[in-house]
Amino acid sequence: MRKAKKGMIKMADLNQIELQHLRHLIGAHETAYQKLNAYSAQAVDPQIKQLFTKSAQDALNTKQKLMTFLNN
């Protein structure tokens, strides 16, 4: 894996194994996002609900950051 200008890594710089791992990570974060949202919807305690909501948003943010590697 080579780094592009300004420290950015582009999809063209990733080999097939790295792309496969990246897709797996993206899928795992999407699954975490969906599950955490479901848990949040079922939570009764406001603090637990907030914890699940924040964790779901964090998973979505990470997924979106990972996807930028595929879009370059």
C-alpha positions as a Markdown table, in Angstrom:
| # | Residue | x | y | z |
|---|---|---|---|---|
| 1 | Met | 0.0 | 0.0 | 0.0 |
| 2 | Arg | 1.4 | 3.3 | -1.1 |
| 3 | Lys | 0.5 | 6.7 | 0.4 |
| 4 | Ala | -0.7 | 9.3 | -2.1 |
| 5 | Lys | 0.0 | 13.0 | -1.8 |
| 6 | Lys | -0.7 | 14.7 | 1.6 |
| 7 | Gly | -0.9 | 11.3 | 3.4 |
| 8 | Met | -4.1 | 10.2 | 1.6 |
| 9 | Ile | -4.5 | 6.6 | 0.6 |
| 10 | Lys | -6.4 | 6.1 | -2.7 |
| 11 | Met | -8.4 | 3.0 | -3.8 |
| 12 | Ala | -5.9 | 2.5 | -6.6 |
| 13 | Asp | -3.1 | 2.1 | -4.0 |
| 14 | Leu | -4.9 | -0.8 | -2.2 |
| 15 | Asn | -4.3 | -4.4 | -3.2 |
| 16 | Gln | -7.2 | -6.9 | -3.5 |
| 17 | Ile | -6.7 | -8.2 | 0.1 |
| 18 | Glu | -6.7 | -4.7 | 1.5 |
| 19 | Leu | -9.9 | -3.9 | -0.5 |
| 20 | Gln | -11.5 | -7.0 | 0.8 |
| 21 | His | -10.6 | -6.1 | 4.4 |
| 22 | Leu | -11.9 | -2.5 | 3.9 |
| 23 | Arg | -15.2 | -3.8 | 2.5 |
| 24 | His | -15.5 | -6.2 | 5.5 |
| 25 | Leu | -14.9 | -3.3 | 8.0 |
| 26 | Ile | -17.5 | -1.1 | 6.2 |
| 27 | Gly | -20.0 | -3.9 | 6.4 |
| 28 | Ala | -19.2 | -4.6 | 10.1 |
| 29 | His | -19.7 | -0.9 | 10.9 |
| 30 | Glu | -23.0 | -0.8 | 9.0 |
| 31 | Thr | -24.2 | -3.9 | 11.0 |
| 32 | Ala | -23.1 | -2.2 | 14.3 |
| 33 | Tyr | -25.0 | 0.9 | 13.3 |
| 34 | Gln | -28.2 | -1.0 | 12.5 |
| 35 | Lys | -28.1 | -3.1 | 15.7 |
| 36 | Leu | -27.2 | -0.1 | 17.9 |
| 37 | Asn | -30.1 | 1.9 | 16.5 |
| 38 | Ala | -32.4 | -1.0 | 17.2 |
| 39 | Tyr | -31.2 | -1.3 | 20.7 |
| 40 | Ser | -31.7 | 2.5 | 21.2 |
| 41 | Ala | -35.3 | 2.2 | 19.9 |
| 42 | Gln | -36.0 | -0.5 | 22.5 |
| 43 | Ala | -34.2 | 1.2 | 25.5 |
| 44 | Val | -36.3 | 2.6 | 28.2 |
| 45 | Asp | -33.6 | 4.2 | 30.4 |
| 46 | Pro | -32.7 | 7.6 | 28.8 |
| 47 | Gln | -29.0 | 7.2 | 29.6 |
| 48 | Ile | -28.9 | 3.8 | 28.0 |
| 49 | Lys | -30.9 | 5.1 | 25.0 |
| 50 | Gln | -28.4 | 8.0 | 24.7 |
| 51 | Leu | -25.4 | 5.6 | 24.9 |
| 52 | Phe | -26.8 | 3.4 | 22.1 |
| 53 | Thr | -27.7 | 6.4 | 19.9 |
| 54 | Lys | -24.2 | 7.9 | 20.3 |
| 55 | Ser | -22.6 | 4.5 | 19.6 |
| 56 | Ala | -24.7 | 4.1 | 16.5 |
| 57 | Gln | -23.7 | 7.6 | 15.2 |
| 58 | Asp | -20.0 | 6.8 | 15.9 |
| 59 | Ala | -20.3 | 3.5 | 13.9 |
| 60 | Leu | -22.0 | 5.4 | 11.0 |
| 61 | Asn | -19.3 | 8.1 | 11.1 |
| 62 | Thr | -16.6 | 5.5 | 11.0 |
| 63 | Lys | -18.3 | 3.7 | 8.1 |
| 64 | Gln | -18.5 | 6.9 | 6.1 |
| 65 | Lys | -14.8 | 7.6 | 6.8 |
| 66 | Leu | -13.9 | 4.1 | 5.6 |
| 67 | Met | -16.0 | 4.6 | 2.5 |
| 68 | Thr | -13.9 | 7.6 | 1.5 |
| 69 | Phe | -11.1 | 5.2 | 0.6 |
| 70 | Leu | -13.4 | 3.5 | -1.9 |
| 71 | Asn | -14.4 | 6.8 | -3.4 |
| 72 | Asn | -10.9 | 8.1 | -4.2 |
